[in-house]
Amino acid sequence: MAVYVIGDVQGCYSQLNRLLDNIRFDQSSDQLWFCGDLVNRGPESLNTLRFVHSLGDSAISVLGNHDLHLLAKFHTEQVVKKSHSLSEILDSPDCEELMAWLQSRPFVHFDRELNFLLVHAGIHTDWDLPQILEYAHELEMELQGDNSKIFFRQMYGDKPDRWSQGLTGVERLRCMTNIFTRIRFYTADGRFEYNAKGSPRAHADQGLIPWFETNHQLDHSIKVVFGHWSTLQVGNYGNHFAVDGGCVWGGNFTALRIDSAEPRWFSIDCDSVMTTH
């Protein structure tokens, strides 16, 4: 069985099919790991959701910030413009089925045999593996519980900008959510910087530190694969593997095979397909 990690799809369904043809994906024997952000910006978010949902056990997908944004619009009944890239999903006859499936996705996935951890954006420098799994489970129970609508109304915001185990309530939930789905940089004093979205080189004069360059408590033998950062060059940074090639912006669409002794990269070039967000 081949296991491939797929970079952010963001509604680029046609390009996803080209990539799967390139790697000769076989649903009967292979498995795809999606690093989140299946939807938004690209023109085919509905087809993307339907396809990944149809893969069943052949696909594992963690939640990204755009996936959570879609769920928030669904649960809070926010008005969506007809030109919006998510309106087709929210107006579809199978919307409730798709939303229930998406809402049941995890924030992280860890495979002990492969020793790979999948997350959309990143993890906190102070967290070891048991804490990562515990905090992800805590969030998942909140999303799947009776108070999920309240969570979706309160999840937006950049504060608190520093993690503490003493955080409680909505601040704790928002902070963990932001780490798993939005983090890119730390400031020199250990705070989160969410407004910087360029490459590490572009922000070098600001003293910002990429989250994966901090001294993590996670066992260094564990490999972490993540998306979310289209301006970060695809590749491995030590035991951290960046897979978001920015397909929706006209970059590339990337797959990383992780079941072999040495991870192998595959990619296709993409034309810009961004519509709106």
Summary of the structure (lengths in Angstrom):
residues: 277
radius of gyration: 17.6
end to end distance: 35.9
largest distance: 49.8
contacts: 899
relative contact order: 0.18
helix: 35%
strand: 18%
